[in-house]
Amino acid sequence: MVIVYAIGRALVIGFIGMFIAYQGRQLNIPIFNLQGRINRVQFIIGYMGLMIVFHILGSFYQNMINIIVTLPAYWGLRLFIGLCQALIFPLLCTVLARRLQDLNAPALPALIWPFFITFVYTYNALPSTSITLHSILAFVAFLLMILPGDKRKNKFRLPPESIRRKQRRDKENLAHRKAAISKNK
């Protein structure tokens, strides 16, 4: 029964997170945009940062659950942690989707994998089961961290380094044009 509750909770958190992401895209908030690519360093920073936040929320929950004595406080804590995880969920989808697009892979697994991550962080199982589930998370993250992205343009745009180089070149060309115009005056 505990596993059914954990799966249901992960699904509810995920769907709330998807709704937040949908609203964010409707409002043109760039952080919720699944288009584009990120390189390995950007992925490591984003993914590890989000995993640290997930871990802090889990530790906070474990520490607070030991001192809570009333039922409303218990459910308030569960609701608070669930809402925090729902806010993190779309960011995790974005980071994973952009990294998969850098590998020239479709982003659909990036929309499903955060459900599993949320399940792992909400399921308090036996220590051996928790170690196995966290090992799976670490293995997939490690693969995404070490696999090199496409060096050239793929169907998801230019690589992140090329975009920065192009922006720098455009800025330099603009400066040269401005200098030539001011020289001609």
C-alpha positions in Angstrom: 0.0 0.0 0.0 2.9 2.3 0.7 4.2 2.0 -2.8 0.8 2.8 -4.3 0.7 6.0 -2.2 4.2 7.0 -3.3 3.4 6.4 -6.9 0.1 8.4 -6.6 1.9 11.2 -4.8 4.7 11.4 -7.4 2.0 11.5 -10.2 0.1 14.3 -8.4 3.3 16.3 -7.8 4.4 15.7 -11.5 1.0 16.8 -12.9 1.0 20.0 -10.8 4.6 20.6 -12.0 3.5 20.1 -15.6 0.6 22.6 -15.1 3.1 25.1 -13.7 5.4 24.5 -16.7 2.4 24.9 -19.1 1.4 28.2 -17.4 5.0 29.4 -17.5 5.2 28.7 -21.3 1.9 30.5 -21.9 3.4 33.5 -20.1 6.6 33.2 -22.2 8.8 32.7 -19.1 12.1 31.5 -20.7 13.1 29.0 -17.9 10.1 26.8 -18.9 11.0 26.7 -22.6 11.9 23.2 -23.6 13.5 24.4 -26.8 17.3 24.7 -27.2 20.3 22.9 -25.9 22.6 22.9 -22.9 26.1 21.5 -22.8 27.5 19.1 -20.2 28.7 21.8 -17.8 25.4 23.6 -17.8 23.6 20.3 -17.3 25.9 19.3 -14.4 25.3 22.7 -12.7 21.5 22.6 -13.2 20.9 19.0 -12.5 23.1 18.8 -9.4 21.6 22.0 -8.1 18.1 20.6 -8.4 19.2 17.3 -6.9 20.7 19.2 -3.9 17.4 21.0 -3.4 15.5 17.7 -3.6 17.9 16.3 -1.0 17.6 19.4 1.3 13.8 19.0 1.1 14.1 15.3 2.0 16.4 16.1 4.9 14.1 18.9 6.1 11.1 16.5 6.0 12.9 13.8 7.9 14.0 16.3 10.6 10.6 17.9 10.9 8.6 14.7 10.9 10.4 13.7 14.2 9.2 16.8 16.0 5.7 17.2 14.7 3.0 16.0 17.1 -0.3 17.1 15.5 -2.0 15.8 12.4 -2.6 19.2 10.8 1.1 20.0 11.2 2.0 16.7 9.6 -0.3 17.3 6.6 0.9 20.9 6.3 4.5 19.7 6.1 3.6 17.1 3.5 1.7 19.7 1.5 4.6 22.2 1.7 7.2 19.6 0.6 4.9 18.5 -2.2 4.5 22.0 -3.5 8.2 22.6 -3.3 8.8 19.5 -5.3 6.1 20.5 -7.8 7.9 23.8 -8.3 11.2 22.0 -9.0 9.6 19.5 -11.3 9.3 21.7 -14.4 12.9 23.0 -14.0 14.1 19.4 -13.9 12.1 18.7 -17.1 13.7 21.7 -18.8 17.2 20.7 -17.8 16.8 17.1 -18.9 15.0 18.0 -22.2 17.6 20.5 -23.2 20.4 18.1 -22.5 18.7 15.3 -24.5 18.3 17.7 -27.4 22.0 18.5 -27.2 22.5 14.7 -27.7 20.1 14.9 -30.7 17.6 12.8 -28.9 13.8 13.5 -28.4 12.8 15.2 -25.2 9.9 12.9 -24.3 12.0 10.8 -21.8 12.9 14.1 -20.1 9.2 14.6 -19.4 8.8 11.1 -17.9 12.1 10.7 -16.0 11.2 13.5 -13.4 8.2 11.4 -12.4 10.6 8.6 -11.4 12.9 11.1 -9.6 10.0 12.5 -7.7 8.9 8.9 -6.8 12.4 8.0 -5.6 12.5 11.1 -3.3 9.0 10.5 -1.9 9.2 6.8 -1.4 10.6 5.8 2.0 11.3 2.2 1.4 13.8 -0.3 2.9 17.4 1.0 2.8 18.4 -1.6 0.1 15.5 -0.4 -2.2 16.4 3.2 -1.6 20.1 2.5 -2.5 19.0 0.7 -5.7 16.7 3.5 -6.8 19.2 6.2 -6.0 21.9 4.2 -7.9 19.7 4.1 -11.0 19.2 7.9 -10.8 23.0 8.4 -10.4 23.8 6.1 -13.3 21.4 7.9 -15.7 22.7 11.3 -14.6 26.3 10.1 -15.0 25.5 9.0 -18.6 24.0 12.4 -19.4 27.0 14.1 -17.9 29.7 12.2 -19.9 28.1 11.8 -23.3 29.3 14.5 -25.6 26.7 16.6 -27.4 26.5 17.2 -31.1 29.2 19.6 -32.2 27.2 20.9 -35.2 23.8 22.2 -35.6 21.1 19.5 -35.2 17.3 19.7 -35.4 17.2 21.4 -32.0 19.5 24.4 -32.9 23.1 25.3 -32.7 25.3 23.9 -29.8 25.5 26.3 -26.8 29.2 27.2 -27.5 28.4 28.1 -31.2 25.6 30.4 -30.1 27.9 32.3 -27.7 30.6 32.5 -30.5 28.0 33.8 -32.9 26.8 36.4 -30.5 30.4 37.5 -29.8 31.1 37.7 -33.5 27.9 39.8 -34.1 28.9 42.1 -31.2 32.4 42.6 -32.7 31.0 43.2 -36.2 28.6 45.8 -34.8 31.4 47.5 -32.9 33.5 47.5 -36.2 30.6 49.0 -38.1 30.0 51.7 -35.5 33.7 52.5 -35.5 33.7 52.7 -39.4 30.6 55.0 -39.3 32.1 57.3 -36.7 35.4 57.3 -38.7 33.6 58.4 -41.9 31.9 61.3 -40.1 
